[in-house]
Amino acid sequence: MNADPVSPGATATGASEERSPTPPEVAGDITGHSTGAGEYGDFVSVFRDRYERLSKKLRGRVNHRPTDALDAMPGGSDAAIVGMVNDIRSTASGHWLVELEDTNGTFPALIMKDRDWADVVDELLMDEVIAIEGTLADDGGILFADSVHFPDVPRTYRPSTADRHVQAALVSDIHVGSQEFAGDRWDAFADWLHTGEADSVEHLLVCGDMVEGVGVYPDQDEELDIVDVYEQYRSFSERLKDVPGDMEIVMIPGNHDAVRLAEPQPGFDEELRDIMSAHDARIVGNPATVTVEGVDVLMYHGVSLDEVIAEHGDESVSYDAPHNAMAQLLKKRHVAPQYGGRMRVAPEEKDYLVVDDVPDVFHTGHVHKLGVGEYHNVTLVNSGSWQEQTAFQKSVNIDPDVGTAPILDLDTLDITVRKF
């Protein structure tokens, strides 16, 4: 996997041959299917659906019992629980007490601090579904943990690839309308797509935050170059016209876009779709799985990466290595496990944020940092941004990777990062 930046000066020149991409297929799109009214019962439905679907991935690996059945088992018995993390707290002795909840009740498990795998607690998020195996205390009432299991991606997973040489450009966080929008870099990228070296780039996957938006954070208006959100989208659409017209384009929204903040986010309304009609781009919800030339690409904007990075205890899971945070989401088989905090979750009849099927490629944005990696043979790409460092990013010491376009070989899943 080649993640070394390549400058535009190294590209070939000359007109591109006409592309002949296969139209992508989309699964898991909330657009047009939202039913939640924000009532209590809607939240019960979405969390029950999450538990049922993720617990199925764990039940075949552990001999689990419902929480109410554990109370009736004799002390000293081997036991296992599959449940949603309901509470995590440390004891006076420095051990960890993890309470799991299933549809029958709750049950506590104790993770001893001297176990060589005890640092798994650093990975846990509230509301994710896990399994814990161990031994019941002599007097019952608590499970002494021997192991923790995640839904995870099987280590035997083998991704699908295209049957011909074809590429996709993965970009996100363009932020048209911001004073810091790197327009010259985007122009260089669009120009490169017309060169002979980009002949094989037949797909463009845009992972959210097409525009800067309005009212996203306090005093944002002071940093806007375009103050009307509809004008921002018109300007973005003009930029999109610079991309070769024979490319297939798929776009999902992000937290700066003019859709609801709560996830899953539906695609744009008809007025915005009409504005962004250049090249007949496919606009779908966040998240969605896009099948491109036989390769399943899970596109998720990535707001929950903030949560994973903030909660994880290992320095390797950081803004400088966003692909490691992405790997955590695949391990949990859910793109936004923790409810509340930084995350807004919309209650629906089903949980659209569960990763039912393992993707071949996982593509995110949001954090404005380039990250390329692999987890259990799944290619991980956080594609950087097209916005120079903002005042907020400077205040929290985030130096964005600007003008980066990872190019995915769909026949090999290799990545080459183009820097413009």
N, C-alpha and C positions, 0 to 999 in steps of 0.2 A: 504494500500500500504506500504510494508515493504522496506525501503531504508537503513536499518542499515547494515554496512559492516560486512561481515563474513569472518574470516581468513581461509586460506586453511588448517590450522591445524584442523579445525572443520569438514572437509569433510570426507566422508566415503572412504574406499579403496576397491579395488576389481575390476575385469574386468567389463566393461560395456556390457550390452546385446545389440544385434544388433538393430539398430534403423530402423524405417520404415516411414520416413517423406513423406508427400505429397509434390510433387514439387510445388514451388510457382508460382504465376502468376504475371506479371508485366504490369503496365499501366503508361502512361505519359513519356515514355522513348524517348529522343531526338535521340538516337543512330540510325544512318542510315536515319534520316528524316530531317537533317539540310539543309535549303535552302537559308539562308541569305547570301547576298554578301556584306553586310556592306554599301549598298547604302541608300540614304535618304528615299526612298520609303519603304525600309524594316523596318526602325524605325517607320515610320508612321503606317505600318501594325501591328506591335506588340503592340504599345500603343493603337491603335484603338480596337484591339481584346481584350486587357485588359479591356478597358472601357466598351465595350459592354457586356462582360461576367460578370463583377463584378457589373455593374449598374443593371443588371437583378435581382440580389439578393437584391437590395434596392428599386426597383420601386414599389414592392407590399406593402412596408411599409410606403411610403410617397407619397403624391399627387404632384409629381414633375412637373416642367415645364422646357422646354429648356431655355437656357440662353437668347436667343434672344426674347423669348416670355415674359420674366420677364420685359424687358424694356417697353413693351406695357401695362403692368398691372397698375392699379391706385395705388397711394400711400396708405399705410395702409392695403393693402391686405395681407392675409395669403398666404405664398408661400413656396416652397421647391425646392432645387436644388440637382441634383445628378451629381457629377463631379469629375474630377481628381484634386488633390491639385496642383495648379500651383504656388502659392506664399503664404508665411506666414510672416507677419511683424507686429511689435507692433506700436501703434499710440503714439502721443505725450502725450496722457492721460493715457497710460498704458494698453489700450484695445488691442485686437488682430484682425487684418484684414486678413481673409483667402480668397484667390481668388480661385474659382473653375472653371475648364474648361471642357466643353463637346464638342460634335462635331459641335456645332453651334457658340461657342464663349466662353467668360469668364464673370464671374459675382462675385463681392465681397460680402462677408458676414462679419459682425462685431460681435465678441464675446466679451461681456462686462466683464471686469475683476472682477466685483462684483457678477457674477453669481456663484452659488455654484458648478457648473460643469465646470467652466472655465479652470480647470487644464487639461481638455481633450486636450488642445492645446499641452501639453507636449508629448502626444502620437502620434501626427500627423507627418507623413513623406511626403516629396515631392513625387508626382506621385502616391500616393495611391488614391483609389476611395472611396468616402464617400458621405453621404447625409446630408444636413443642412436644417432644418425647421425653419421658423421664420416669421417676418412681414416686409414688404417693408417699407422703409422710406417714409415720406409724399411726398417728392419730387422725389421718386423713386431712382434708381441708386445704392442702397445698401440694403442688407437684414440684419435686426437685428436678430441674431440667438437666437432661443429658445431651440434647441436641435441639437445634432450631432449623426449620425448613422453610424455604420460600417457594412460591409457585414457580418462579424461575424459567429460564430458557434451557431446554435439555442440552447437555454438552454434546450430544450426538447430532444436533441440528445441522442440516446442510442446506444452504440457501439455493434458490433458483437463480438462473442467469439467462440473459438473452441469447438467442441462437444466431445472432449476427453482431458485428461490431457497430455499436450505437452508444451514444453518450447522453447524459442529462446534466445540465447545469443546476446546482442547488444554491439558492440565494435566499436571504431573508433580511428583514429590518432595513428597509430602504429609507423610510422616514422622509418622504417628500413633503415639503412644507416647513421643515426645520431650517433654521439658519445654518445648521451644521450639516445639512444634506450634502454629500460628496458628489455633486452633479457631474463634475469633470471625470471622476472615476467611473461613474455609471456610463457616461458617454463612451469612455474607452472600452468598457466591457461590451457595450452594444456594437461598437465598431468591430471589435475582435470577432464577434459572432458572425460577421459578414465575410471573414477571411477564410481562405482555404483550410487553415489549420483547424477551424471549427466546423468543417463540413459534417462531421459525425455527431455534432451536438444538435439533436433533434427535439429535445425536451427541455423545458425550463420549469422548475418547481420552486415556487415562491412561498416561503414559510411564515408569512405574516408581517404585520406592521408595514404595509405599503406606504402609509402616510404617518406624519407626526401626530395628527389628531388635534383636538381642542379640548381643554379642560381635563387632561389626563392627570396632571399634577399641579400643585399650587404655582401661580405666577408663570405658567407655561407660555402665556401670550407674549411675554417679554422675549422669548427665544424663538418666536415664529417668524418665518419669512412670508408665509401665506396664512392669513388669520381665519379664512373661511374653509371649513372642512371639505365642502363640495368642490371648492377651487383646488384644494390639495389633491383630491382624486382626479380632477381634470388634468392637473399638471402631471400626475403619475401616469395617466393614460397616454399623454403625449410622449412621455419617456418610454412607455411600453411599445409605442409605434416604431421606435428605433430598433427594436428587436426584429430579426428576420420574420417575415410574415408566414413562412412555411414551417414554423416551429409549433409544437404542441405545448401549451402553457397551462399549468394548474396552479391555483392560488388558494391559500387558506387565510383567514383573518388572524390578527394578534390583538394584544391588549390595548394598542394605540388606535386600532381601527374602529370604525363607526358601527359596531355591533355590540351586543350585550357583553359585559365583562365576565359573567359567570360561564364556566365551562360545563358541557361542551358548547362551543360558540357556533351558531348557524352561519351560513354564508351570507353575503351582503344582500340587502333588499333590492328590489327591481330598479329603483332610481339609481343606486350606485352601480348596479350591474350594467345599466345602460351607459353610464359614464365610462366604465372600464370595458367597453365592448371591443377594444382593439384586438385583432387576431382571434376573436371569438374564444377568449380565454375561458377555461373551465374553472368556475369558482365554487368551492365546496366548503364544508364546515371544518372546525378545529376541535378535535383531531379528525383525520380521515386516512384511510389506507388507499393509496393510489397504485394500481398495477400498471407498470410501464414496461412494455416489451417483455412481459412475463415475470418481471421483478416487482415484488411487493415492497413499496416504500411507505412506511408509517410517517406521516407528516403531522407534527405537533408543534405549536408555536413555542411552548416551553416555559410558561410562567412558574410551574411547579419546580423548575430547576433551582429557583431562589430558595424554596423551602428545603430541598434536599441538601443544598450547599450549606445553608444556615444550621441545619440540624445534625449533619453528619460530623462525627468526631475526627475523621482522618483528613489530614491536610491535602491528600491527593485528590479529594473531591472538592474542587474549588472552581472559581471563575476562570482561572488560567487553564483548567483542564475540564471543560464542561462535558466532554464525552464520558468521563468517569461518573458524573452525576446521571447522565443518560443511562449508563449501564445499571445503576441502581433502580431506575424505573422499570427496565426490562426484567430485572431480578424479581421485582414485586409484581410484574405483569399488570401494571396500572400506571397511567401517565400522570396522575395527580392523586396519590393515595390520601393525603392528609386534608381533612375538611377544616375550614377556618383558617386563621392566620393570614398568610399571604394569598391563599387560594379562595376563590369564590366558585362554588359548585352549584349548578342548577339541578333541582330535583326533577327527574324524568322517570318514566315507567321502567326503563332499563338504564344501566350504567354504561354510557357510551365511552367511558374513559378506561374500561378494562381492555387489556391487550389479549384478546381471545386467541388469535393466531399469531405465531411468531413472524415478524417481518423479516425480509432479507436486508433491508436498509432502514435505519431510524434517523430521520432528519428533523432537527429542531433549530430554533433561533433564540430570540429574546435577550440573551445575555451579552450579545455583541462581541463575543469572543470565538475565535476559530478553534474547533476541536475535531480531531479525526481519530478514530480508534476502532476497536472491534471487541465484541463481547459474545462468547459462545458462537462465533462465526456470523454474527450479525454486524454489518458495517454501521458505524456510528458517525454522524456528521452534524456538527453545529457550525453553521455556515458564516459566522461573522456578521458584519453590517456594512451599510453604506452611509453611515452617519459618523462624522468626526466626534471627538470627545465633547460631551456636554458638561455644563457646570456641575450638574448632579454627579455624573460619573467621576469627574475630577475630585469632588468632595469625598467620595468613597473609594478613591484610588483604583478605579477601573480604567484601564487603557484599552480602548476598543481596537479590534482588528478590522480595519476599514478597507473596503474595496476588494474583498476576497470572494472568489467564486470557485468552490470545489466542483470539479468536473468528474462525474461518476461514469466509469466504463461499465455499462450494463451487462456486457458479456463476461467480464472478469470480476466486477465489483471493486476494482482498483480506483483509487482517488488521486487526482492531480489537482493541486490547489493553484489557481491562477490569481495573481495579485495585480491589481490595476491601480 
